[in-house]
């Protein structure tokens, strides 16, 4: 290909990525290429050819239909469709063989044209829309962003806006400003399930000529095509999930990170990068503006905003002066004392009934898929666990036990494998069980479920969202896939079935994630003309993460979190490095963990250590896992020391493997 794949900026970013996340430059460079980049012939091959009629009906010999009826039939089909089609598509539509089309090409009746085809992702678009009038708060924020875009210096904004306050409108206007100035823009969203809505909102305002969509649910051909459009400068705006931060967008002037607090921006494979950090580095290289938006920013971003590393913008009100829904906490301990052992509290049951009778829509949220959390023996208390991962199986409909880590499946046994007992009970909640309970409790209601078990592929996600938006679904049951970004005016009630799901995880961020989860899912209610209501069921209504969420008091909760983290030496006050040693048998893994800890302790007294100890998921996919943590005030120096320490370790094929996660998000 006449142009190099990488320029100075890409090489610089790759070298930084390799050092920052302890990978190799080659691994870093691979992040900047589409799937087919291993073959330059595939990546830079000419666009796919399509057939189109080369003549009109008036140019066709009147006797042609008699001499060659099949060819005439194919030509007639091509003329009636009047749009380019592939050889296979046209042959199937005309009900002829592909060789018949080849004959028509030879006679000049059909011709080949280079065509990329229509991107079916843009099928969600309606007519082009006009911009709404900005609120006074939006106008102030927009002015600050435009001032930053007019200068060549890098600047970062933390845009905190309550759910429904119009953050997306500011994103679109900022992109329009960048395009008018001849620059490029990157818009990141945390979940693939959010892309149809964002495509619609951005595409209907900007059009599709400049827009490329990139995420993992696309085919390799679609991703290659989008990458090449950006690389060639045919498009200047990319919308996608975390890997889109590496897209070859030209003259990047703006990078937007929507829902910047989301954990999905962290890659869990080498290089284990965080898209937010990559965006900030890329913006620094190119003098670009970064806008990070969220109703519930990460504690780290909130802190750096307080320290004036980020410029803070705030949208305290919803557009059209619509009130935020009030979160009511329901103590399920009291429900149980009063004899209610069902999934629904009496208040939530009555509220769902009331909303359905009024032809309004309901969202029921539970961040645990499956039917039941586990299967337990009534006699000995044994819970059935995956032998490869040492985690409890989740019970699913159709009488299946499934491990959500390695996807091992089995039929539930008739007897307990430990005591031979015959009473095996399902315990715990999953979205399938909630869905079944809704069907029983509210017969006639149109119910749908959205989680990774029910959603297979992009079209399924889009069809559920479209049906819900059209009012064809009364009650939507789902996991975190529906907790953010969804803007459905018909939703007037959100029920959080169990707000405690994340509270007791072995993770210092568990309270933060609970606060964010409840606040975000509450934001799905009341986006239309009818005031919304949120009912959150919990056994710990006194917990600060829940009580402050109910009071809509983010500053007080975050200040409390920051005090605890400073006392314990957690981010943002220190960098955290997690090292996982995995292998088999477990005694060997432990020896390696102890030896590695001994080597790392020589790096300095200013580094605090935790472990080594068995990881919360002690066994995963057949391997035992131990881990240790390092808390360091100076990241670069510590990473250099880790590299030196590991350079003296020779790891054979049968030895435990070492994985390093810099600033980890998941602690399991």
VOMIVO-49425 format. One record per residue (C-alpha): x, y, z. Coordinates in steps of 0.2 Angstrom, whole numbers, plus 5000, padded with zeros to 4 digits. Example, Ala and Ser with C-alpha at 12.3 -4.5 7.8 and 13.67 -1.06 7.14 Angstrom:
<pts>
506249785039;506849955036;
</pts>
This chain:
<pts>
500050005000;500750174996;500550245013;501350185029;500150105042;500950195056;501650375058;502650455072;501050485083;500650295082;502350245086;502450365101;500750305107;501250125105;502850145115;501950235129;500650095129;501949965131;502850045145;501250105154;500449925154;501949815153;501649745136;502749735120;502649875107;502049745094;500549705106;500249885107;500349915088;499049775085;497749875094;497850005081;497449885067;495849805061;495549615060;496249585043;497849685045;498949535046;498549525027;498849685018;498049615002;496449595012;496549755021;496949865006;496049764992;494949854981;493149884987;491949744984;491249744966;489349754963;488349734947;487149864940;486249884924;487249974910;485750004899;483950064900;482449964894;482450064878;484150004874;483749824874;483449724858;481549684857;481949504852;483149474867;481849404879;481449264866;483349224862;483949224880;482449224892;483549184908;484649334903;483249444900;482449394916;484049444925;484249604916;482449654920;482749614938;484249724939;483349864930;481849854942;482949864958;484050004951;485349984965;487049894965;486949714970;488249574973;488349434960;487649314972;486249434977;485649474960;485749294954;484649244969;483449384966;483249344948;483249154951;484649124938;486349054939;487849174941;488549124924;486949204917;487549364924;489249344917;488549334900;487549494902;489149574908;490049514892;488649584881;488749754890;487049744898;487749734916;489249814922;490349804938;490549954949;491649974965;490449994980;490649974998;488849945000;487650015012;488050005031;486549915038;486949995055;486250155048;484550075045;484050145062;484150325056;482650425053;482550595044;483850725049;483350825064;483551005070;484551045086;483551085101;483751245111;485051235124;484651265142;485651395151;486751265160;487051185143;487551345135;488851385148;489651215146;489551225127;490451395127;491851325138;492051175126;492051285111;493351395118;494451245121;494251185104;494851345097;496551325105;497851205100;498251155118;497550995126;496251015139;495150895148;493350925154;492350825167;490550845162;489450795177;487650805172;486150715180;485350585170;484350665156;485250835157;485750835139;487550785139;487350695122;486750865114;488450945119;489350795112;488550825095;488751005095;490550995099;490850865085;489950985073;491151125078;492651005075;492050955058;491751135053;493551175058;494251025048;494650915062;494150735067;493250675083;493150505092;491550465102;491750315114;490250225122;490550095136;489249965129;488949895112;487049895117;487150085118;487850105100;486150095091;485450245101;487050345099;487050305080;485350365078;485650525088;487250575080;486850505063;485150605062;486050765066;487750745057;487250625043;488250475039;489550535026;490850575040;490350435052;491150265055;490550145068;491850025076;491449885089;491749705092;490049645086;490349705068;491049575055;492849585051;492349655034;491349795042;492749845054;494049845040;492949945029;492650075043;494550075047;495050105029;493850255027;494550335042;496350295037;496050365019;495250525027;493550485019;492750495036;493250605051;492150545065;492150375074;490950305086;491350145095;491750055111;493450065120;494550005105;493950145094;495150255104;496550185093;495550225077;496550305063;495550465063;496450615055;496750775064;495950725080;495350885089;494050805101;493850645111;492250615120;492050475133;490250445137;489850365154;491750385158;491550285175;491150125166;492249975170;492049915152;493350045146;494649935154;495449795143;495649625152;496849555140;498649615135;498949755134;497749795149;497449975144;496150095150;495350185136;495250345147;497050345150;497450315131;496250455126;497150575138;498850525131;498250535113;497450705116;499050765124;500050715109;498850805097;498350955107;496550895107;495050925119;494450775130;492650785136;492250645149;490350635153;489450545167;488050575180;489150475192;490950495187;492250385194;492950425211;494650455203;494050575190;493050665203;494550685213;495650745199;494250875195;494350935212;496250955210;495951055194;496850925183;495150925174;494051075171;492351035179;490651065170;489051035178;487251005172;486150995188;484450995179;483550885166;483050965150;481251035149;481351055168;480750875171;481050815189;482250685194;481450525200;481550505219;482350345224;481450255238;482350115248;481249965253;481949865268;481649685263;482049625281;480449715286;479549625272;480149455277;479649495296;477849525289;477749365280;478149425262;479449305255;479149345236;480349425224;479249585225;478949695240;477149745242;477549925237;478449875221;477049745217;475749885219;476750005209;477049885194;475149855194;474750035195;475950075180;475349935169;473449985172;473950165166;474750085150;476550145156;478150055155;479149975169;481049925170;481549795183;483449785186;484449645193;486249625190;486349435190;485849335175;485149155175;483649085185;484449055202;486149095209;486548925214;485948745218;486048685236;485848525245;484548535259;485348395270;487248445270;487248625263;488348575248;488248705233;488648635216;490248715209;491148705193;492648595194;493748705183;493348875191;492848835209;491348945208;489548905210;488548845195;487048965190;485448875187;484648915170;482948875163;482848715153;483548625168;485448675165;486848725177;488048845169;489748915174;489749105169;491649095168;492148945157;490348915150;490448735156;488648665157;487848505165;486148435170;485748455188;486048285197;484548195205;485548165221;486848265230;488648205225;489248225243;487848155254;486748065242;485248175247;483848205236;483248375240;484248505230;483548675231;483748825220;484248985229;484649155224;483949275211;484349285192;483449385178;482649225172;481749205188;481249385189;480549365171;479549215176;478849295192;478249445182;477349325170;476449245185;476149405194;475549505180;474649395167;474449485150;475949595152;477149605138;478749555145;480549545138;482249505146;483849585141;485549505147;486949415139;485949255139;484449325130;485449445118;486449365104;487149485092;486949665088;485249645079;484449565094;484949715105;484349835093;482649745091;482349745109;482749925111;481649975096;480149865102;480349945120;480450125112;478850085102;477950035117;477749855112;478549795129;477649835145;479049765157;480849745153;481949645165;483749665163;485549675169;486749825168;486449815149;484849925153;485550025167;486250165157;486050265141;484250205137;483050355134;481250285133;479950415138;478650285142;479650215157;478850285173;479450155185;481150075189;481149935201;482849875208;482549695213;484149685224;485149835226;486449745237;487149635223;488849725222;488949785240;489849635247;491149595233;492949585238;493349755230;493749925237;492649995224;491049895229;490150045237;490650165223;489850035210;488350015220;488050205221;488350225202;487250075198;485750135208;485950315202;486150265184;484650135183;483550265192;483950385178;482950275166;481250335174;480350495171;481150545154;479450585147;478050695152;477550585167;478550595183;479550445186;479750335202;481150215208;480950085221;482549995226;482449835237;483849815249;484349725266;485449865270;484550035268;485750115280;487250085269;488050255263;488050195245;486150175245;485650315258;486650445248;486050385232;484250405238;484650575244;485450615227;487050675237;488550625226;489750755234;489550695252;489650505247;491250535236;492050635250;491850495262;492550375249;494050485246;494450495265;494350305266;495450275251;496750405257;496850315273;497150145265;498250205251;497050165236;496850255220;496850405217;498150425230;499250285225;499350175209;498849995211;499649855202;498949675203;500049525199;499149365196;500149195196;499149055188;499548875185;499348695192;499648615205;499248745218;500848715229;501948765214;500848925211;501048975229;502948945228;503049055213;502049195221;503149195237;504749205226;504049345216;503549435231;505349415238;506049495222;504849635221;505049685240;506849745235;506149885224;505950005239;505150045255;503950165248;502950025240;501549935250;501149755247;499649655250;499749465248;500249345240;498549255244;497249155234;496249255222;494449275225;494149155210;495449035217;495248915202;494748975184;494748865169;495648725177;497048835184;497448895202;497649075204;498649175217;498849365217;499749505226;499549695225;500749835225;500250015230;501550135223;501650325224;502750335208;502150215194;503450235181;504850195193;503950045200;503549975182;505349985177;505849885193;504449755189;505149735172;506949715179;506349585192;505349485179;506849485167;507749365178;506349245179;506349105166;504549035164;504448865155;502948795147;502448695162;502748835175;501448955182;501049105171;501249285177;499949415172;500149605177;498649725178;499149905180;497750005189;496549855189;494749875189;494149695192;494849615208;494149435205;
</pts>
